[in-house]
Amino acid sequence: MAGTISVRAITPADISGLAGLHVRCYREANRGILPGDYLAKLKAGGFQGEWDRSFSQGVSGEPALERHFVAEDSRAGMAGFISVGPSRDAQLKYEGEIYRLHVLADCQRRGAGRDLVAAAVEFLKKRRMNSLIAWMFLSPVAIARATY
């Protein structure tokens, strides 16, 4: 039985658990798209390095203007995450950007993604970033832009 979903800001103390969640989400999202042997070789340690860099250097290079949120299931623990901050492409004229958004398959359609995006948008609004871009992979070769 599923628990209730809540969203909170990620802290550096969450990085180890977050790296494991990132591997699980990445495998689920890319099953059938990327080779299975490649996905099987992914390790949390590689993602942990990425999260360490996100907290120390930022995704955009401006860590003080970025925030990372985790969705937690009251029974199952970490269920998904989002990272947001300033847009990395000034030519597109969007102020904010969702850098990554993943939710475990068994926690989808329960409001986790919606609540993560809502927390991210609220964070951007408080920093006077009133437009947002999110890049999404739709297939192995197609990328689309979605805006809010």
Order of alpha helices (4+ residues) and beta strands (2+ residues): beta-alpha-alpha-alpha-beta-beta-beta-alpha-beta-beta
